Amino acid sequence: MPTTDGRGVTLPRYVEPKKDVALLLGALGLTLPAQRPPKISGNAAPQNTEV
C-alpha cells in the first residue's frame, strides 16, 4: 500500500480461526502466532519544516 510520502506499507494479516478450529487448537494446547509488525519500505520524502 503506497503512502503519501512515497514509501510502502505491507500489513500481513492473520484471521481468527473458526469456532471448530479454535476448539481443536485449545484441546491440543496450541495457539496461533502473534501478528507481525508492519513492514515499511522505501525512502522517506524530505520533510518541509519551513513555516
Secondary structure, DSSP 8 states (H G I E B T S, - for coil): -B-TTS-EEE--------HHHHHHHHHHT---------EEES---------
